[in-house]
């Protein structure tokens, strides 16, 4: 029932009123049950760790791609997007095995693996806020749920720094709710620490409205090998206006520049559909427009549009395919930035 509802939601079959009614938790945050906080010493509280077998180790089937975490020269700290949509409580429990499997089989597999050729993947589970938190305009419950979720992400990153990093280069990568938390993480850790900024290869802040003035020290990436910078984009069908995401930072994931020149589909190294069973080269073109990335909708199946509740203008959004449509380019670019970082580090 849960997964069936989710697919009806992302395909835009359910009307907005039905979505909001089903998604809103029955109680305010102040009286809603709060799941137990995770202990990040426990491996079960990580969706991905590089020294064990998990969903971040795979590559798309029927391709020649390979997982290289054993020899990877960098780390990626990946913060997954919302996979919890239900009204039982405002924040997900880490003991929900069905939710954990869904997270692993969808976004850990479909997004975090884009980095496993060049980085060791660390992805914490966290008490993510339910999707309705982003549309809660009646009170402060949604914000409180997001704040609680960020507490976990912050604790996980501190544990990662103290126990796993050992001074290695760091990529921060995220999507949607994960990007809300990643933006705050960069502000709390990297903006305040010159030494951590020196470790930052780049941040992939995908699927949310990241503003150019969100940071004092960090700047948007301007080319494909710049390091210590961040990238952001929100993908929509060609010609779409989307006020929720307009005027944010947009980097073209086919050229890694911020100009408004159309990048042809021949530059697309391959999208990966939700079945994770192929690499569709030249799947879409891309053009930066007013803080968005426009694409002509892909012809192959497996890249559904997403009707976001509360934002009917996003009926032409490819939000859930922000990584999928550019999977090959993200994979290549992460490796290129790590190489550039290491060359700079070695004074070459």
N, C-alpha and C positions, 0 to 999 in steps of 0.2 A: 504493500500500500504506500509506504513512504517513497520508494523509488518511482512508482507509477505517478504519484502526485508531482514529484520533482520534474519528471520529463514533460508532463503536461504544462507545468509552469514555464520551463525554459523554452518550450515550443510555442508559447503564447496561446495555448488552447483555453486555459482558464481565464475568465474575466478578472479585471483588477479587483473588484469588490470581493470576489471569492478568494483571491489570493490573500488579501489583507485579513479577511475574516479568519481564514485557516491559519495564517502565520502568526497572528498576534498572541503572545502568551496570556493566559487567563488571569494572572496576578501581576501586580506591579513588582518591580525588581526588589523593592524594600521588603516584601513579604514572600518572595519566591524562593524556593530552595536553592542553595548555592552548592554546587558540587565540590567535593574535596579537592584542595589544591594539589597539583602534581609535585612529586619529588623527582627531580631530574637526575638523581643518582640511579634511578631505576630505568633500565633500558626500555621497559614497556611504555614509558612516557615520551618516547621518541618515535616518530613515524619513520625516520631514516637515520641510520648511523653507518659510517663507512666500513666498519669491521664486522658487520653481520649481514646476512642475506635479508633483503627487504625490497619493497617496490621501487626504490630509487636505483636499483642495480640493473634494471632491464633496459632494453633498447627496442625501438619499434620492430615488429616482426617483418620478415622479408626484406631486410635492409642489411648493409654491410657495416653498420655502426657498431661500436663496441664500448662497453663500460670499462673505464680505466682508473677507477678510484684507487686501486692499490698503488699506482705510481703517480697519482695526480699531484701536481706541484702547489695546489691551492686548496682552500676550503670554500664551500658555499653554505651559508646559513639561510635556509629556505623557510619562509613563513607562508603556509598554505592559505588559500582563500576559504570563504564560508562553505562548509559542507553540511551545516546543521540548520534546518529550516523549520523546526517544530516548536510548538507552543507549550510544551510541558514545563519548561523553565527558560529563563533568559540566556543561560550559558550551558554549553554542552558538558556532559560528564565524560571524563577520559576512560571510564569503565564501560562505555557503550560500545561493545565489540562490533555491532553492525555498522555503526557510524564510522568506527575506525577502519573497517574493511572498505567502506565506501570511499573514505578519504584516500586510502592507500591505492585503491584500484582506479581512482579518477585523477586527482590532481597530483599526487606524489608520482604516479606513473606518467601522467601526461604532461607535467610541467617540470618537476624537480629533476627528472632524468635528462633534461636538455643540458645539464651541466656536468654529467657524470663522466664525460671524456676528459675533463680538465680539472675537476675539483672533487674533493671528498664531500659527500652530501650529509649535512646535519639538518634535520627537520623536526622541530619539537611538536608534539601534540600540545594543545592548549585549550583552556576552557573558552572556546570561541563563542562569540555572541551570536545568537540566532539571527537569521536574515532580517527579520522585522525590525531589529535594532536600528537599521539605517533609515527606517521610514517612520519612526516613532516621534511624532510631532506633538503629542498630547502632554508628555511629562519627560522626566529625565531618566526613565528606565533604560532606554536604548543606550544612552551615553554611559550610564553606570555599567551596563553589560560589556560595552566595548572597553571601558577602563579596567574591568576585572580581567578581560582577555589579555590586555596588554601587560598586566602584572605578571602573567605567566610567561609571555614572550620575553619580557625583560629578565626574569629570573632564569629562563633557559639560556639566554645569550650570555648572562654572567657566568653560568655554570660552564658553558662552552668555552669562554675565555679562560676560566680558571683551570679547566681539566683537559680540554681537547686541542686548543689552538696552537699552543707552543710557538707563538710568533709567526705562524704561517700567513701568507697573503689571504685576504678575505674577500669573497663576493657576497653581497647581500642580495637576495632575490625574493620576490613576493608577487602576490596577485590579489586584487580586490581587498577584502578585509585584511589580508596579510599585508597589503601595501599601506593601509592605515597604520598598522602597528610598526611596519618597517620604517616609515617616515619618522615616527616618534622615536624609534630605536636609534636612528641616525642622529637625531637631535640630542638625545640623552647621552649617547656614548661617543660618537665620532665628532660631533660639533665641539665637544668639551675636551677632547683628547687629541693633541697633535700626533702622538705616537700611534693611536689607532687610525687616524687619517692616513698616516704613512703606510699602514697595512692594507688599506682599502684598494682593491683592484677596481671595482665599480659596483654600483647598485642598480639592479633592474627593478624599478618601482612601477609595476605594470598594473593596469586595470583600476586606477583610481585617479582623482583629480589632484595631481601634485603641482603646487605653485612654485614659480621661480624664486619667490621670496620665502619659501619654507625654511631655508637654511641660510646661515650667515657665511659659512666657509665653503660648503660643497656647492658645486655648480653643475648644470646640465652638461652632458657629453656633447661635443661638437663634431667628433669624427669617430672612426671605427676602432682606433687604438688608444684613445685618450684614457688615462687612468685617474683614480681618485675622484671620479665624477658619477653622476647618476643619469639613468634613462627612464622615460615614462611614455606610455601611449595608451590610448583607448580606441579600439577598432570599431568602425561603423561602416555600413554600406555607403557607397559613393553618393554624395549629395545630401547626406543626412545631417541635420542639425541636432545637437544633443546638449542642451543647456547644462545638464548635470556635470558634464566633463569639459565643456568649452573653456578656453583661456588658460588651461593648464599647460604644463610642459609636454611637448610631443616630439619625440625623436622617431624618425622614419626607420623601422627595423630592417629595411632592405638596403639602406645606404648609411645608416647611423649618423645622419646629419639632421639639422632642424629646418632646412630650407623647404620651400613649398613645391619643388620640382617633382613631377610624377616619376616614381621609380618603376620601370616596367617589370612585368611578371618574370621575365627571363632572369632577373636578379634573385628571384625567390628560390632558395636552395631546398625547399620542401616543407610542406605542412604535414602534420600527423593527425588523422581523424580520431574520434573518441574510441574507436575499436583498437587503435594502436597497432594496426596491422600493415601499414605501408607508409611510404614517404612520397607525397604528391608534389613533385617538382613543378615550379612555375604556377603554383596554385592561385596566387593573387598578386596584383600590383599593389602600390601603396603611395599615398600622397598626404602630406601634412597640411591640414586646414584648420585654423582657429582652435588649436589645441587637441584636435582629433586626428586619427589616421583613417583616411578614406580608402576603401578597397572595393573593387568590383566583386560582387558575391561569387564565391567559388562554385564551379560546376559539379565536382564530385561530392557525394554525400558524406556526411560525417562531421560537418561544421555548422551545427544549428545556430540560428539566431536566438537571442535572449530578450524576451519582453520583461523588463524589470518592473515590478510593482511600484506604483507611484510615479513612474516616469514613462508615460505612454509614448513620448517622442523617441524612446529608445527601442521601438519595435524593430528597428533595423540595426540594432547593436549586435556585434559579434563578441560581446564581452567574454563569454566563456571560451572563445577561441583566440583570445589575445596571444596566448603562447602557441596554440596549435597551428595557426596559419603561418607562423614564422619560426617553427621549431628548428629547422635546419640552419637558419641564419643566426638564431640565438646561440645554438651550439657552436657554430664556427666563430662567432664574435667573442664568446666567453674565452675560447682558447686563444684568440688573437690578443685580447686584452691581457690575459695572463702572460703571454710571451712578451708583450710590450712592457709589462710591469717588471718582469724578471730582467729584461735588458736594461731598464732604467736602474734597477737595484744593483746591477753589476757594472754600471757605469759605461755601458756600450752605446 
